[in-house]
Amino acid sequence: MANRNNRVVVPEARKALDNFKVEVANELGIANYDQLDKGNLTSRQNGYVGGNMVKKMIEEYERGLSNK
């Protein structure tokens, strides 16, 4: 069983974050990401999804700051 060190700070956001992860993976050309065994993907592929999620979240936060 995988050891999950990443915790969702706001548990109510888990579903939205999972959907966001699938959306980003699809944009990157990784089809059916939610149904894949992530252990069969390379570290680079998994990291690319997470990295792009963070990039998009930062961009959205910065947009919010600039609108204040």
C-alpha positions in Angstrom: 0.0 0.0 0.0 1.3 3.5 -0.9 2.3 5.9 1.8 0.5 9.1 1.3 2.3 12.0 2.9 0.3 14.7 1.1 -2.7 15.7 3.1 -5.5 17.9 1.9 -5.7 20.8 4.3 -9.4 21.4 3.6 -11.0 17.9 3.4 -14.0 19.3 1.6 -11.7 20.3 -1.3 -10.5 16.7 -2.0 -13.0 16.0 -4.8 -12.3 19.3 -6.5 -8.5 18.7 -6.3 -8.9 15.2 -7.8 -11.0 16.6 -10.6 -8.4 19.3 -11.2 -5.6 16.7 -11.3 -7.5 14.7 -14.0 -8.2 17.9 -16.0 -4.5 18.9 -15.9 -3.4 15.3 -16.8 -5.8 15.4 -19.8 -4.4 18.7 -20.9 -0.9 17.1 -20.8 -2.0 14.2 -22.9 -2.3 11.6 -20.2 -5.6 10.0 -20.9 -7.7 8.3 -18.2 -5.4 9.5 -15.4 -8.0 8.8 -12.7 -8.1 5.1 -13.8 -4.4 4.6 -14.3 -2.1 2.8 -11.9 0.2 5.8 -11.1 3.0 3.3 -10.3 3.1 2.5 -14.0 3.8 6.2 -14.9 7.3 7.6 -14.6 8.3 10.0 -11.9 8.6 12.7 -14.5 5.0 12.1 -15.7 3.6 12.2 -12.2 5.7 15.2 -11.3 4.7 17.0 -14.4 1.0 16.7 -13.5 1.6 18.0 -9.9 3.9 20.7 -11.1 1.4 22.0 -13.6 -1.3 21.9 -10.9 0.8 24.1 -8.7 1.6 26.5 -11.5 -2.1 26.9 -12.4 -3.0 27.5 -8.7 -0.4 30.1 -8.3 -1.5 31.9 -11.5 -5.1 31.9 -10.3 -4.0 33.3 -6.9 -2.0 36.0 -8.5 -5.0 37.0 -10.7 -7.0 37.3 -7.6 -4.4 39.5 -6.0 -4.2 41.8 -9.0 -8.0 42.3 -9.0 -8.0 43.7 -5.4 
